[in-house]
């Protein structure tokens, strides 16, 4: 193993030791162990995709599908496991993005794109 490989392993371990990574790992485990939360999120995402197809194709049933998406979104927002998983994922992504930006700045080589918001439930 060369010196750079060793430094990458050390850098990865330093990330694993952050509160952002620890919180995400805990929330991810809770989400992976909860089949109801997984099903709810999957149902919501599938309903969103179906609505997008209905809108794009100007198919009938848009109003009903939109209502289904809205109802599922309410359920997703009430689910603490999903919300914690999404929140901790965003926090970890922000940390990684900031580290990538710092590396990019330090190297004077812009290989990262500016961070943008978004997500399924914002």
Residue pairs with C-beta under 8 A, 6 or more apart in sequence:
15 21
15 95
15 96
15 99
16 22
18 95
20 88
20 91
20 92
20 94
20 95
21 92
21 95
23 88
23 91
23 92
24 88
24 89
24 91
24 92
26 88
27 81
27 84
27 85
27 87
27 88
27 89
28 85
28 88
28 89
30 81
30 84
30 85
31 37
31 38
31 81
31 82
31 84
31 85
32 38
34 81
37 79
37 81
37 82
37 85
40 72
40 75
40 76
40 79
40 82
41 76
41 82
41 120
43 72
44 69
44 72
44 73
44 75
44 76
44 120
45 120
47 65
47 68
47 69
47 72
48 69
48 120
50 65
51 62
51 65
51 66
51 68
51 69
53 59
54 60
54 61
54 62
54 65
55 62
73 121
76 82
76 83
76 120
76 121
77 83
77 121
82 121
83 121
86 119
86 120
86 121
90 119
94 115
97 112
97 115
100 111
100 112
101 112
101 115
103 112
104 110
104 111
104 112
